[in-house]
């Protein structure tokens, strides 16, 4: 019965983590560039010694000891693309990430392409993270054209001359689902994800860029609600097992008195 309590407890913890993951996904349905996360379950086993009728130890077998949930992994299926008309908004059509520099100097990666120009003429996100590419827009440029291959050109206000400003590259990872999720749609590499490799948009497995649009969340409400029903039922079953085990233990204790 003690084993039953432990198994039921592990099930409650694992299914609570599942519910928390679903809740976070639903809460970020309208977050630009958000990628849904999901959890995986693993069986816990322990080695048990089988004894014969005389109590002599025999074979070693494995018995179930509950379940354990892994750290959430990111699902990078594409989200819907929404046109904004803002020339600084960028959407990645396919794989890849924008590499941005944090205030600490650390590099992070995102699919959120809502950029603006900061005081230095750099493309920056809402919280100030700047695109890591060496790209600065001169103050006399009034119009930007960002091509599918990441080439950035600008039109000089006074002369109408079109000048080359720079090149946006995208980063990719061997196992992007193993990236560590930070806040505000940012990700950090891990040993499991591998280091970032770089390339031009539209080449080497990277997606192309679409100017004037952003990628929305890839969360599907119907799928999340279906998963939530399953998670809640699984939680209830483990709670019932815990309750039943407690009642049986109480009965056994009363018989011993």
Secondary structure, DSSP 8 states (H G I E B T S, - for coil): -HHHHHHHHHHHHHHHHHHHHHHHHHHTTT-TT---EE--EEEEEEEEEEE-TT--EEEEEEEEEEEEE---EE------EEE---TTBEEEESS-BEEEE-TTS-EEEES--B-EE-TTS-EE-TTS-EESSS----TTEEEEEE-TTSEEEEEETTT--EEEEEE-EEEE-TTGGG-EE-STTEEE--TTT---EEEETTSTT--EEEETEEE-----HHHHHHHHHHHHHHHHHHHHHHHHHHHHHHHHHHHH-
